[in-house]
Amino acid sequence: MSSEESPVEMVRRYNREIGYQGRREHRQIQVNSRRSALGEVMDTQSRVISALEVKTLAERLKHKGHFTVQDFVLLKHAVIQNEENIIAFFRVPGALHALVRELTGQNASLQLGAANCCCNLALGSEKACLQLTKAAAPYLISHLDGLNNHLLEICVLTLGNLAGSHKSWAVLQAQGLLPKLLHLITSSSNNVVCATLYALTHYVKIGLQTSSVNLTFLRSIAMNVHPIMEREQSACWVIYLLSCCPECDDVLLSNLVVSRALHLLGKCKIGLDSDMNVSKTTALVRMLGNLSVNRNTAELLLTESSVVSVLRILLTSPYLHIQHETVWLIANLLNHPSVEIKHLAKTSTFEDSLEPLLSDAISKLL
């Protein structure tokens, strides 16, 4: 690079390097997928990598300029193979500092390689996650303001993995991760949106288990995620988790989440070969089960014309867990704490309309 390179030229060169790296990785994925009979083109993805090799890689990483993109590929696959390799990496003094150095460096390819390694290291123990969070989280979060969607996606996934750890969650909360994630929900990149929903799923799940979670933040998540529940199945899981918090009920109900969930369930074709529909259906039924405790939701479910047909489809699902979740939802309605709701359920044809499917599903639970 010329010492007289202007800022504009630096940005253009950086974007060219990122584009080249992204195209090369995409091409490698395509080649590997089409040559499955011949095995992986890069055998680092399939062979077992020892803890001793990880230690050697970590030592080399400490020396700036000695670590290559291929070394990062090897390290990335090594630390995801088993936890011993993650432990081996963290035991090398200075290795984590060197990894963060590359994450914040100017070489686009090495920066991306470092982010990928961080993502896999974040799948380690709570202790490993906390070490990584303290060292790398501020830089990972700063990358969320960048224009490089590929790097941004990996950083979001890494932060999502870290948010799955209680101690790391507290650090990320203090460092202002949530507002950054909520901003990314509106990204034009579908991959970035999916990664953001993954991170929010972990963030909400752990947040609900802590006493320090800000309920205003949870309501804010609900407001930002519900608009895309029809488009992204992961959004349905975030909403399900939020439905576990009664303080979010009014946000979900005022935005017609119950009616929209029924519409989505009516459209889902639950077959043995459609895993995505099964996942989405599971999240939606559980969400309705949680919200059915709310009097307004229960009244809506008992008076909505499409409910019986949707429940009958769910009761005949080939997946037992969906049948069980549906029985739980129905039981919440029939045994509602509100006298008015319980009376409405008994005086309507709701229960009779579900027979004999309901009895058959209950018998499978016993």
N, C-alpha and C positions, 0 to 999 in steps of 0.2 A: 504494500500500500504506500502511495506517495505521501511524504511528510506534509505536502501542501494540499492534500485532499480536503475539499470543502465539506461542511456538514451535510449538504444535500447529496453530494457524491457518496458520503459514508452511508447514509440511509439507503440510497439506491443499491450500493454494493451489498449491504446487509440483507436487504429484501431479496436480491438475486441469490445469495447464498442460501437463505431460508427456502426459497422456491425450489432451488436445485435439490436441497436435502429432502424436502417433502416429496418431490417427484421421484427421487431415487428410492425412498422408503416405500412409496406406493407401488413402484415398479417391482421392487423386491417381493412385496406381498403377493402381487399378481403372479409373478414367476413361480413362487413357492406353491401357491394354491393350484397352479396348473401342472405342476410336476410332482404331485403328491406320491405318485407311484415310484418316483426316482429318489424320494427323500428331500430334505431341506437343502437348499443351495448353500446356506450357511450352517454348518453342522453344530455351531455353538448353541443353536436353539434346541437341539435334541440330545446332545451328550451331557453326561453328568459332570458338573464342575465341582472340584473339591474345595474344601476350606483353605487348603494350602495355596491353591491357585488364586483364590480371592485375596489372601494375604499378600501374595506377590503383586497382584494388580493394584491393591491399595497402596503398597509401597511405591510402585511406579507412578501412581497418580500424584503423589506428593511432590514429584519433580516436574515443575512446570515445563510444558513443551514436549514431554516424553510420552504423553498419553494420547492415543489415537481414537478415532471414531470407532474402529473395530474393537479396541479395548473396552470402550463403553458398552458396545453391544454384548461383549462377553460378560462384563460385570453385571449388566442389566439382567441377563438370563441366569447368572449365577445366584444372585440374591433372591430370586423368586423361586428357586428350586427347593430350598429348605432353610429353616431358620438358623441353622448352624453357620451358613454362609453369611447371613446378616450379622450374626454375632462376631464372626471372624473379621468382617469389615470394620465394625465399630471398635474392635480391640486394637486396631493399628493406630497409634497416636498420630494425629494430624491428618488422617485420611478424610474425615468429615469436613474439616476446614478446607482441604484441597478440593473436595467435591463442590462445596459452596463457591469456591474461587472460580471454578469452571462455569458454574451456573450463572455467575454474574459477569463472566468474561465477554470478550468481543467476538470470539469465534462462534458463529451461529451453529455450526454442526456440533461442536463440543458442548455448547450451551444446551442444545436439545438432548444430547446424550446424557448430560448430567441430570437434566430434569427427569428423564426416563428412569435413571438409577434411583433418584429420590422417590419416585412414584412406587417402585418396587420395595425399596427399603422401608417405606411407610406402612408396609404390610407386616412389619415385625411386631415384637412385643411392645407393651406399654412403655417400658424403659427406652427401647430403641426409638419409638415414636416421639417421645418427649425430647430426647437428644436431638433428633432431626428437626423437630419443631423449633426448639430454641435457636438452632444454628441457621436454619434455612427458611423458616416461615415468612419473615419480613420480606425476603427477596422473592419468594414464590408469590406472595400477595402483590408485590410491586409489579410483577409480570402480568397481572390481571388487567392492568391499564394499557397493555401493549396492543399492537396491531397484528402481531404474528399469531394467527389463530391456532396453528399447530402447537407452538410452544405454550400458548395460553391454555389449550385443552389439557395438555399433560400436567401443567401446574395446578389446574382446577382438580383433576383426578387425584393428584398427590395430596392436596389440601383436604379432599374428601376422605382419603384414607386416614390422614392424620386426625381428622375430626371424629373418627370412630373410636378414638382413645380418650378416656375421660380427662386425664391431665392435660393432654394436648388441646382438647376442646376448650378448656378454660383459657389457655394461652391465646388460641386463635380468636376467641371471643373478645379478649382484651385488645387484640391487635386490629380489630375492626374488619374481620373477614366477611361477616354477613352482608353489609351494604354492598360490598364488591360483588358477591354472588347474585344478589337480587338485581343488580344492574345488568349482569350477563344473561339473565333470563330473556332479555329482548335482543340478544345477539342474532345477527343474520346467519351465523354458522350453526347448522343443526348439530354438529358434533360438539360445539361449545355448549349449546343448550343442554344436550344430553349429559355431558360431563358435569354441568352445573347442578342438574337435578340429582345426579349421583351424590355430589357433595352435600346438597341440601338434605338428602335422605339421611345421611350419617349425622349431619349437624342437628337435625330435628330429633332423631332417635336418641342421641346422647343428651341433647338439651332437655328432653322431657324427663330424663333420669336425674337431673341435677336440680338442686333447690335454688340455684342462682339464675336460672333461665329467665329472661325478660319476656313476659307474656305479650308485651307490645311487639316485640320482635317476631314472635310466633304468628301473631295476627297479620303482621306485615308480610310474612312469608306466604300466608294464605291468600292475601290480596294479590300478590305477584304471581303465584303459581296457578291459581284456579283458571285463568284465561286460556291456558294451554292444555288443560286436562283432556280435551277431545283429540289433541294432536300427539301428545307424548304420553306413553303408558307410564313412564317413570313419575310423571306429575301426579298420577293417580295414587302412587305409593306415598308421595309426600303428603298429599291431602288426607290419605288414610291415617298417617301418623298424627297429623294435626287434629284429626277428628277424635283422637284420644284425649285432647285437651278441651274441656267444656268451654273455656274462655274463647275458643275459636268458633264455637257453634254459630253465633250470630253472623259472623263474616261469611261462613260457608252457606248458611241458609239464605241470607240476603242476596247472595249471588247465584241462587237457584242450583246449587251443586247437587241436591237430591234429585231433582227432576232431570238434570243433565246426566247424572249417573244412571238413572233408570233407562234413559234413551240409549246410552252407550251399551248397557247390558243387553238391551233388546237387539242391538246390532251385532253383538259379538257372537260369532259362530264357534262354539266350544267343541273342538274336535281333538282327537289324539295327536294330530299333526300340527297344531297351531299353538305353540308354547307362549307366544306373545299374547294371544287372546286369553289364555289360561291365567297368566300373570296379571293382566289388566282386570280380568273378572274377579280374581281373588281380592285384589286391592279394593275394588268398588263394593263388593259384598261386605267386606269387613268394615269399610267406611260407613255404609248404610247401617250395619249392625251397631256401630258406636253411636251414630246420630239418632238412631231409633229411640234411644232413651229420652231424647228431647221431645216434649209434647207436640210441638208443631210438626216435627218430622214424622212422628208416629201418625198423626192425623192425616198428613199428606199421603203417606204410604197406604193407609187404609182406604183412602177415597180416590186415589189415582187409578184411572181405568186400566192402565197397562201393567199394574203391579202383579196381578195374579198370573198373567201370561208369562211375565218375566220370571217369576218365582217358580212356575211349573217347569220352565226350561232349565233353571238352575238345579232343581230337585232331580232332574233326569241326567245331569252331567255325568260323564264317565269318570270324573275325578271325585273321589270320596271326600276330599277336604272341602271342595266347593259345596257338596251336598251338606256337609256338617256346618259350614259357615252359614248356609241358607237356613237351616233348621234353627240355628242360634238367632238369626235375624227375626224369623217368624215367632220364636218363643218370646223375644223381647216385646213384640207387638201384642201377643195374646196375654202376656203377664205383666203388662205395663203398670207402673206404680200409680198412674193417673186413673181414677175411677171412670172418668168420662171416656178415656181411650179404651180401657178394658171393656166398657159397655158397648162402645162402637164396634169393637172387634167381635164381640159375641152376637150382637144383633144383626150384623151384616152377614153376607154369605162368604166372607173372606176365608174362614177355616175350611168350610165345606167344599169350596172351589178348589182347594189344594189336595183333597183326598182323591185316590188312595196314595198319591205320591208322597205326601207328608208322612204318613204312617210307615211306608216302606223305608223312607230315609231314616226315620227315628229308629226303626228296628236294626238298622246297620250300625247305629251308635251303641247299642246295648251289647 
